[in-house]
């Protein structure tokens, strides 16, 4: 019977804080009502970033709870 490897704690160096997407400049939108617009893509990426940030913050809080010295 094989043993299942246990998940190792995530090293903070290996788990960097997510980076927010760069907002397009106002001049990057052509203003012709494109669907999707460049800002639609930006807001999708911003939502994804917020989800990743929440997950990262939860991992950091759990790591800190396990080892308050870090």
C-alpha positions in Angstrom: 0.0 0.0 0.0 1.5 3.4 -1.0 1.3 6.3 1.3 -0.2 9.5 0.0 2.3 12.4 0.2 1.2 15.1 2.6 1.0 18.6 1.4 3.9 20.5 2.6 3.5 24.0 4.1 3.9 26.7 1.5 7.1 28.7 1.8 6.3 32.4 1.6 9.0 32.8 -0.9 7.2 30.2 -3.1 3.9 31.9 -2.5 4.2 35.5 -3.6 1.4 38.0 -3.2 -0.7 38.2 -6.4 0.0 41.2 -8.6 -3.0 43.3 -9.7 -3.6 43.7 -13.4 -2.5 46.9 -15.0 -5.4 49.2 -15.8 -5.6 50.2 -19.5 -5.2 53.9 -20.2 -8.3 55.8 -21.2 -6.8 56.3 -24.6 -6.5 52.6 -25.1 -10.3 52.3 -25.5 -11.4 53.1 -29.0 -14.9 54.3 -27.7 -16.7 52.5 -30.5 -18.6 50.1 -28.2 -16.6 47.0 -28.8 -17.9 43.8 -27.2 -15.8 42.9 -25.3 -14.1 46.2 -24.7 -10.5 46.3 -23.4 -12.0 47.4 -20.1 -14.2 44.3 -20.0 -11.0 42.2 -20.1 -9.4 44.4 -17.4 -12.4 44.0 -15.1 -12.4 40.2 -15.6 -8.7 40.1 -14.7 -9.4 42.4 -11.7 -12.0 39.9 -10.4 -9.6 37.1 -10.9 -6.9 39.0 -9.0 -9.3 39.7 -6.1 -10.1 36.0 -5.8 -6.4 35.1 -5.9 -5.7 37.8 -3.3 -8.4 36.5 -0.9 -7.0 32.9 -1.3 -3.4 34.2 -0.7 -4.5 36.2 2.4 -6.2 33.1 3.8 -3.0 31.0 3.2 -0.9 33.7 5.0 -3.3 33.9 7.9 -3.3 30.1 8.2 0.5 30.1 8.0 0.8 32.8 10.7 -1.7 30.9 12.9 0.5 27.8 12.7 3.8 29.7 13.2 3.2 33.1 14.8 7.0 33.8 14.6 6.6 34.2 10.8 
